[in-house]
Amino acid sequence: MVENTGITLVTGGARSGKSRFGEGLFKGKSDKVLYIATAKAYDDEMRLRIQRHRQQRPASWETLEAYCGFQQCLPSWQGKVEGILLDCITLMITHLMLENAPENWESVTPEALTALEARVDREMNELVEVLREMRVPAVLITNEVGMGIVPGDKMSRDFRDIAGRVNQRLAEAADQVFLVVSGIPLCLKNATSTDSATGQSIEFIRS
């Protein structure tokens, strides 16, 4: 039975082990977990990846496929689950950017880009708000996309910039933040008194 609440942000690069670490935070705490899958199967590779992630999760976990509108779809899970894991924030941003993307992204005006980021921010704010209201431990998985080379096209650069700012704001709002590198979790922010960075015994705090 999970008795404490709080939001944990887990970030890292591709194939860094962040999803496995995020899922492991619930081991021994509860088997009533809601897994929020933000991925959409655009091709065979993504379908295979989604299937692989589904097979790795405990059979007792529930799954919700959504990337926006969480103030409408999450409250119905109140009292039914004892933990929430969302994987991942980065794909949420991708889908929101693609919803109204023009054929030629080079033509996107600064005003349109500002409005797009404001939409992303609203969705993130609503997500954090409803998670606080549900008072169950929540783990959000995201990607560090700004630590490599500068993208060659405008859309990728805009995506990198928006994702980086979103991660900053989520890290500020989160009670705990972990960076996973080569499968090793590094504690960047911890609201408890422990100084452990192993991630093996995490205490969620009450919001």
N, C-alpha and C positions, 0 to 999 in steps of 0.2 A: 504494500500500500504506500503510495507516494503521499507524503504529508506536507511537503514544502512546495513553494512556487517560485518562479523566476524565469527570466529569459536568458538563454545562453546562445551566443553567436559563435559559430565555428567556421573559420575561414581557412583558405589554403589554395594551392594551385591545383591544376588538373591532375588526377590520379595520385593525389597526395595522401589519401586515406582519411579525408575529412568526413565523408559519409559514414564509413565504418566506425570512426570514433564517435560521431554524433549518435549513431544507433546504439553504440555500446554504453552510452551514458544512462540508458534506461535498464540495462541488465541488472537483475536483482532488485529493481525498484517497483516495476509494474509490468504486467503483460497486457494492460488495457491502454494501448497507445494508438493515437490517430496519426497516420502517416499522410502528410499532404504532399502529393506529387504534382509539381508544377510543369513537368516535362510533357511535351506533345510529340506523338510519333510521326514525324515528318518523313522518315525514310526507314529502310530496313535496319540500318545501324542503330538508330535511336530506339526502334522497337526491340531490338536485341538487348540493348542496354537497360531499358525499362524492365524487360522480363528478368534479366539477371538481378537487378536490384530487388524485384518482387520476391524472387526465390531466396534471397539472402535474409529477408525480414521474417520475424516470427509469424507463424500462421495465425496467431491470436490478434495481431494488429489489424486495425481497420484502415482503409485507404480512402482518401478524398482527392479527386483530381480537380485541381483549381489553381488559378494563378491571380485571381482578383476577386473582388466582392466578398471578402471574408467576413465583414460585418453582417452579411446576410446568411452565409452558409455555415459559419462556425458555431453560433449560439445554440443550434439544435443539438450539438454534441455535448453541451453542458451536462455534467453528471454521468455521462456515458463513458468517458475516457479519463484517465489519470495522468496523461502526458501527451504532448503534441510534438511531432518532428516534421519540419518543413524542409524539403530538398527539391529545388534550391531557389534562393533569392535571385541569383543571376539569370535563371531562365524566366522568372517573373518579369524582369526588366526586358529581356529579349522579346517576349510575347507582347508586352505593352508597347514597345517600340515598333513592332511589326504590324500592329493592329491598323494603323493609318499611315503606314510608310508609303511615300511616293515611289514611282518606278525609278526615278533618278534621285538618290539621296543627296547628291551634290547640290540640288536645288532647294534643299530645306533651309528656310530662313532662320536667323537667330531667334526671332519671336516664336516661331513654331517649335523650335528646340526647347525654348524656355517653358512653353506650355506643356510640352511632352514630359519634361522633367518634373513639372508641378503635378502632373497626373500620377507619375510614378511615386512621388513623395506622398500624395494623398493615400494611395493604396498601402504604402508602407506604414504610414501613421495609423490608418484604420486597422491594419494587421496587429500592430503593437498594442493598440487600445483594446481590441477585443481579446487578445491573449491575456492582458492584465485583468480584464473583467472575468475571464474564465477561471483564473486562479489555479492553474495547473502548470507544472514545469513544461517549458517549451524550448525546443532546440531549433535554431535556424541555421541552415547550411548556406554558405555563400562562397564565391570564388574571388581570389586575388588576381585581377586581370591586368593590373598596371605595373607588374614587376618584370615584364619582358621587353621586347623591342617595341618601338613606336609603330602602331598599325599603319599600313600603307594607304588605306582608303578612309574617307571622311566618316562613313557610318560606323566603322569599327573604332575610330578615334572618339566619336561622340559617345558610343556605347561604353568604352573604357572610362571616359570621364564621368558619365552619369553613374556607372556602377561603383566607381571609386568613392564618389560623394555619398551615395546611398550607404555603402559599407561604413563610412565614417559616422553617419547619423545613427545607424543601427547599433554600432559599437558603443556610442554614447548612451543610447537608451538601454542597452543590455546590462544585466547584472553580472554576467561573466562573458569573457571573450577568450577563445582559444585559436591559435594559429597552428595548423598541422603541416609539418614538413617531413616528407619521407616517412610517413606513418607515425611520427612522433609529435604528440600534442605539446605545445608551449603555451603556458597560461600568460595572457597579456593583461587580463583584468579579472579580479576575483573579489566578489562582495562579501566573502566569508573571511574568517580569521585564519584559515589554513593557508600555508604557503606552498602547498603541493602543486606541482605542475604536471603530474603524471596523468591526471584525469581518471584515476581509478576509484576515487572516493569523493564525489562531488556533492556538496550540500547546496541545494537550491534555497534561495531566501524568499521570504514573503514580500510581496510587492506592496 
